[in-house]
């Protein structure tokens, strides 16, 4: 992004970011950890690697959430989840964010970021 801005190809005040499915996690990770500024962001029907999705057991069989965060959600691993999971760091989001869930399952999956940012 910085290279495109420096070359005059992109306007830094008009850059957005979009996530669908698994890439929602990476969008949310960027919005909660990066110093990059985006005009707007959108996440649709995706993996958030957050407490609620983990409790629903969507990825538990594969242990995917634990490997992405680096520890299990319980016990000593909770501290790492609090630090690394976008779901526990939504207070750091300062970009307008469109949250879309497709169908009943998608609505449940996307409720966490929507509800937290709404409040």
Beta strands, then each sheet from edge to edge (+ up, - down):
strand 1: 16-20
strand 2: 40-44
strand 3: 97-100
sheet 1: 1+ 2+ 3+
end
